[in-house]
Amino acid sequence: MKGMDLVKRTLVILILGLMVVHFGFRLRLITDHRVDLGAQEINVVYGIQKIMLGRPLYQDPEEPPFDVMQYTPAYYFLCAGVGSVVGIDVQDTYALFLLSRITSLLLNLTTCWLIYLLTRVVGAGTWLGLATGALVFALHSEQFYSRVDSLYALFFTASLLVFIRSIHAEGRKGLLVCTLLCALAFMTKQNGVLMIGIVGAYLLIERSWRSFGLFAIASMLFILAGLGLTLIDSAPIDLWKNTVQGLMNGLVERPFPHFRDPGVYKFYAGWHIAAVALFVVFFRKGNGVFRFFAVAILLSLLFGAVASFKQGSGSHYLFEFHLFVMVGCVVWIASASERASRVAGVLFLSYALLFMVHRTRQLQAWLGSDAERSTSLKEYRSDLRAFHVLVGELGLRTQDRVFITYRGHLELLLNGYGLLAQKDILEWSRTPPFDLHLFDQAMVDGTVRYVISNTATDPMRSMGYNDPLFRPVREWEGRIIWSRAPTVSGTPTGL
């Protein structure tokens, strides 16, 4: 048995070592000049900047400037508040990305600390708890590096920790705290409804009618309070269009494409096999914590599978499912006999190490080469020059509007002046989720004074207009500024 303990300690040390490497890669990513570390990061940073500029976070996406903020507001306000406190210049777009990325990294680390505390609550040893926290750190995909998902994961994990503690205490103590955390998760990202559903379903299965009633009423009140605060500077219909209608991108036929690659799926197959085994074992046992994890594994899998059919979704929709499986393994190991616990612990840590190697290699590839980082820096400098040319040389006025055909720092530098900044929402959608006839109108009635592109192709012709409404007036490496032609005879044929 001492030999088995030595193997476990060695595996834990290797896992913690990989976490240090993973953390180092994350630190290097922070300083990257690209505008997307994953899932259109720029859209979230744009929302943070809107708040710091004093603009409402949610506006009508069918009216200029056609902004769409897809998520509930907590992360935006957190970063905007931190940025204001530390004195970040709202026009320093690079600093805004640093702000969001550093905040997300700190939130990720806090989530891992909560996972460690959770494993200790269920009876796991210190070494196993540390390894599980490191494992969850690697579980965070690029969608958690600088987006609302990082704060959502923290609230989600905190609510899980508090609820498991309340089950151990065999009482309703802590249920209100759990409810508040669930509501905060929802106010950070709409996926927070999952934890509300899991806790509610568990209470119904346990026939804890009074606790269920308290949880349901408190959840509704907390969420209504959060929405009420959000509506101080936003109309209800605008909130709906952004956070509900803005998510209606259409459906994909085959979700999780990378899971269809055997070379990738082998690193997840073990967790999925474990999920089936845990679900069967946990439902057959008479332990409340076991039953909770059985419910959680099942509902999180169903939720992630259904959500994955939305256009633009990815494997991060199974984050909660994989988290429940990983922690569920620790729950079982902590409750098993000494011999079974030792053997299962070695198997768990071995596969965890394999998974962490995979995720760390993916992250290393995501860093890109020095040449790619240099290209991102050049793109940033080109956007800075475009901004100074527009304002200093071409005299961009307060009433003027600009359309940028690509994604870059210029969209942030012209926050409020640029139209249709969240172009990815249209690109990913099978049919446009909004009526954008006012955008067509703005392109031809003089509202849009400049178009900025990163290619020599006439942007008006590529967008379906018959005649050249704009002509190039400035050009340098990677950027072209197009100005309205003196006369306009063309009519739009649609986008």
Secondary structure by P-SEA (a helix, b strand, c coil): caaaaaaaaaaaaaaaaaaaaaaaaaaaacccccccccccaaaaaaaaaaaaaccccccccccccccccccccaaaaaaaaaaaaacccccaaaaaaaaaaaaaaaaaaaaaaaaaaaaaaacccaaaaaaaaaaaaaaccccccccaaaaaaaaaaaaaaaaaaaaaaccccaaaaaaaaaaaaaaacccaaaaaaaaaaaaaaacaaaaaaaaaaaaaaaaaaaaaaaaccccaaaaaaaccccccccccccccccccccccccccaaaaaaaaaaaaaaaacccaaaaaaaaaaaaaaaaaaaaaaccccccccaaaaaaaaaaaaaaaaaaccaaaaaaaaaaaaaaaaaaaaaaaaaaaaacccaaaaaaaaaaaaaaaaaaaaacccccccccbbbbbccccccccccccccccccccccccccccccccaaaaaaacccccccccccccccccccccccccccccccccccbbbbccccccccccccc
